[in-house]
Amino acid sequence: MTITKIKNVTKSVENYYDKSTEYEWNRLIRDQYHKLEWDTTQIFLKKHLPKKGLILDAGAGPGRYTVDLAKKGYDVVLLDYSKGNVELAKIKVREAKQEKKVKDFIQGTIVNLSQLKDNSFDAVICLGRPLSHVEKKDRQKAINELIRVAKKNAPIFVSVMGKYAILLSAIKRWPNEVKDTVNFKRLSIDGDDYNWGSIKSSEKNKSFCHFFTVDELEKLFPKNKTKLLETVGLEGFASAQEKEFAELKDKTIQKNWLEAHNLLCTTRTAADISSHMLIIVKKK
């Protein structure tokens, strides 16, 4: 079957996440492989976030990072394109008794943050894959918006999905996707997948996802506006071994692997082959 481009990418993304709110809330804790993304991100949030301040959680999903940051004493503004995610986030914030720390819930897109003022936030996070759901024509606009609303010297954290991780596992995990000549060629060359989501749900729920290389991601951040701090492979070398890592029981193997992961996750190779890569910059 030939995959044609989705007519309204932003609407397809909203529809996908509206139907996946509980899955997204639990995604980062569902097993130790997915928790690796969370745990590695936490290391670098702790390293680079200011001690206090107002944080924009852009593309926040149902708010797992928002709730965590609020519990740590930060003030947070949550923004997500999916109405379903925003509504679930309100519930999760209320259950965590963090209503005073979460200053606003906004349904909106990272491509247009016009409702937010310049130089407003002490840090900006855009974690998971919000930028991966933005088409090429709007990608630079999204980055510019994340930079615009950050204060001078504020850290900006953006994580996306990685192209080489998909290629490393494609034959084993998604053979039907490889068989789809048109879509797989576009994915392997350009990083664009217009069939994303249909494997997990249904053909009607397919959406768009762009898979990045490190070089491509770094080039989106203007050198005259930002300083690159670190690029991180959040799952790193575990990315091609998701099932094996998720089911790993031996404590010594776990300990040794995590020590190696923490040592190597900031290498360019580990970032480039990672299922999710994180870039951290500072606004000049």
C-alpha positions in Angstrom: 0.0 0.0 0.0 1.3 3.5 -0.8 1.1 5.9 2.0 0.0 9.4 1.0 0.8 12.5 3.0 -1.7 13.4 5.7 -3.7 16.5 4.7 -3.8 18.1 8.2 -0.8 17.0 10.3 -1.6 19.1 13.3 -5.2 17.7 13.5 -3.9 14.2 13.1 -1.5 14.7 16.0 -4.2 16.1 18.2 -6.5 13.2 17.4 -3.8 10.6 18.1 -3.0 12.1 21.5 -6.6 12.7 22.4 -7.0 8.9 22.1 -3.8 8.1 23.9 -3.8 10.2 27.1 -3.6 7.4 29.7 -0.9 5.6 27.6 1.1 8.8 27.5 0.8 9.4 31.2 2.1 5.9 31.9 4.6 5.7 29.0 7.7 6.8 30.9 7.1 4.3 33.8 5.7 1.3 31.9 8.9 -0.7 32.2 12.6 -0.1 32.9 13.4 0.6 29.2 11.0 3.4 29.0 12.0 4.6 32.5 15.5 5.0 31.1 14.3 8.0 29.1 12.8 9.5 32.2 15.8 8.8 34.5 18.4 10.1 32.0 16.4 13.2 31.4 16.2 13.8 35.1 20.0 13.7 35.4 20.3 16.6 33.0 17.4 18.6 34.3 19.0 18.5 37.7 22.3 19.5 36.2 21.1 22.4 34.1 17.9 23.8 35.6 18.1 26.9 37.8 17.4 26.2 41.5 14.0 27.9 41.3 11.9 29.9 38.8 9.1 29.7 36.2 9.3 26.8 33.7 7.4 26.4 30.4 6.6 22.7 29.8 5.8 23.0 26.1 4.2 19.9 24.5 3.8 18.6 28.0 1.4 15.8 27.2 -0.7 14.8 30.3 1.8 16.6 32.6 4.2 14.0 34.1 7.2 16.4 34.0 4.9 19.3 35.1 3.8 17.5 38.2 7.4 16.4 39.0 8.8 19.9 38.6 5.9 21.4 40.7 6.7 19.0 43.5 10.3 20.1 43.4 9.2 23.7 44.0 9.2 25.2 40.5 6.3 27.2 39.1 5.2 25.7 35.8 3.1 26.7 32.8 1.8 23.7 30.9 1.1 23.8 27.1 0.0 21.0 24.9 -1.8 20.7 21.5 -4.1 17.9 22.6 -7.2 18.9 24.6 -7.4 15.4 26.0 -3.8 15.7 27.4 -4.5 19.1 28.9 -7.7 17.9 30.6 -5.9 14.8 32.0 -3.0 17.1 33.2 -5.4 19.2 35.2 -6.6 16.0 36.9 -3.1 14.8 37.6 -2.0 18.2 39.0 -5.1 18.3 41.3 -4.4 14.7 42.5 -0.8 15.7 43.3 -2.1 18.8 45.1 0.1 21.1 43.0 -2.6 23.6 41.8 -0.7 26.6 43.3 2.5 25.7 41.5 1.0 25.1 38.1 0.2 28.7 36.9 -1.7 27.9 33.7 -2.9 25.2 31.4 -2.8 26.1 27.7 -4.0 24.2 24.7 -1.7 25.4 22.0 1.1 24.5 19.6 4.9 25.1 20.0 4.8 26.5 16.5 2.9 29.6 17.8 3.5 30.7 21.4 2.1 34.2 20.7 0.0 34.1 23.9 3.3 34.1 25.9 5.6 37.1 26.3 9.2 37.4 25.3 11.8 36.5 27.9 9.2 35.1 30.3 10.6 31.8 31.5 13.6 30.8 33.6 13.8 27.5 31.7 11.9 25.9 28.8 11.4 22.2 28.4 10.0 20.5 25.3 10.4 16.8 26.1 9.4 13.5 24.5 8.5 14.2 20.9 6.5 17.4 20.4 9.1 18.7 17.9 9.0 15.3 16.1 5.4 16.0 15.2 6.2 19.3 13.5 6.7 19.3 9.8 9.8 20.8 8.2 8.1 24.0 7.1 7.3 24.9 10.7 10.2 23.4 12.6 12.5 26.4 12.7 9.5 28.6 13.7 8.9 26.3 16.7 12.5 26.5 17.8 12.5 30.3 17.5 9.4 30.4 19.6 10.9 28.3 22.4 14.0 30.6 22.3 11.9 33.8 22.3 10.0 33.0 25.4 13.1 32.0 27.4 14.9 34.6 29.5 18.6 35.4 28.8 20.9 32.6 30.0 17.9 30.3 30.5 18.4 26.6 29.6 16.2 25.1 26.9 15.7 21.4 26.8 14.3 19.7 23.6 14.1 15.9 23.1 13.0 14.2 19.8 12.9 10.8 18.3 16.0 9.5 16.5 16.2 8.1 12.9 19.1 5.7 13.3 17.4 3.9 16.3 14.4 3.2 14.0 16.7 1.8 11.3 18.6 -0.4 13.8 15.4 -2.1 14.8 13.2 -1.9 11.8 13.6 -5.4 10.3 13.1 -7.0 13.7 10.2 -4.8 15.0 8.5 -3.3 12.0 8.9 -5.5 9.0 5.7 -4.3 7.4 6.9 -0.8 7.6 10.1 -1.7 5.7 7.9 -3.5 3.2 6.0 -0.3 2.5 8.5 1.0 -0.1 7.3 4.6 -0.4 7.0 5.4 3.2 10.1 3.6 4.3 12.3 5.3 1.6 11.0 8.6 2.8 11.7 7.7 6.4 15.2 6.5 5.7 16.2 9.5 3.6 14.2 12.4 5.1 13.2 11.0 8.5 9.5 11.6 7.8 6.9 8.9 8.7 3.3 9.7 7.6 2.2 6.3 8.9 3.2 6.8 12.5 0.8 5.6 15.1 -1.2 3.2 12.9 0.8 0.2 14.2 -0.2 0.8 17.8 -3.8 1.6 17.0 -5.6 1.7 13.7 -5.1 2.9 10.2 -7.6 5.8 10.9 -5.4 6.9 13.8 -2.2 7.3 11.8 -0.2 10.5 12.3 3.1 12.2 11.4 6.4 11.9 13.1 9.8 13.1 12.1 12.9 11.2 13.2 16.1 13.3 13.7 19.8 13.0 13.5 22.0 14.8 16.0 23.4 17.1 13.3 20.0 18.0 12.0 18.7 18.8 15.5 21.7 20.9 16.5 21.5 23.0 13.3 18.0 24.2 14.3 19.4 26.3 17.1 21.0 29.5 15.8 24.5 30.0 17.2 23.9 33.8 17.5 21.0 33.1 19.9 22.0 30.0 21.8 25.0 28.2 23.1 25.0 24.4 22.9 25.5 22.8 26.3 25.0 19.0 25.7 23.4 16.5 23.4 22.3 13.3 25.1 21.2 9.8 24.0 18.4 9.2 26.5 18.2 5.4 25.9 21.6 5.3 24.1 22.9 1.8 23.3 19.8 0.2 24.9 17.7 1.5 21.9 18.3 -1.6 19.8 17.6 -3.9 22.7 14.3 -2.5 24.1 12.7 -5.9 24.9 15.9 -7.3 26.4 16.5 -4.2 28.6 12.8 -4.0 29.7 12.9 -7.7 30.8 16.4 -7.6 32.4 16.4 -9.1 35.9 20.0 -9.6 36.8 21.0 -6.7 39.2 24.7 -6.8 38.4 24.0 -6.6 34.6 21.6 -3.7 35.3 24.2 -1.9 37.5 27.0 -2.3 35.0 24.9 -1.3 32.0 23.6 1.8 33.7 27.1 2.9 34.7 28.2 2.5 31.1 25.1 4.3 29.9 25.6 7.3 32.2 29.3 7.5 31.1 28.6 7.3 27.3 25.2 8.9 26.8 26.7 12.3 26.0 28.8 10.9 23.2 27.6 11.7 19.7 27.3 8.1 18.7 25.1 7.3 21.7 22.9 10.3 20.9 22.6 9.5 17.2 21.4 5.9 17.7 19.1 6.7 20.6 15.3 6.3 20.4 15.1 9.7 22.0 17.9 12.3 21.9 18.0 15.4 24.1 19.6 18.7 23.3 20.3 21.3 25.9 21.2 24.9 25.0 21.4 28.2 26.8 19.9 31.3 25.4 22.4 34.1 24.9 
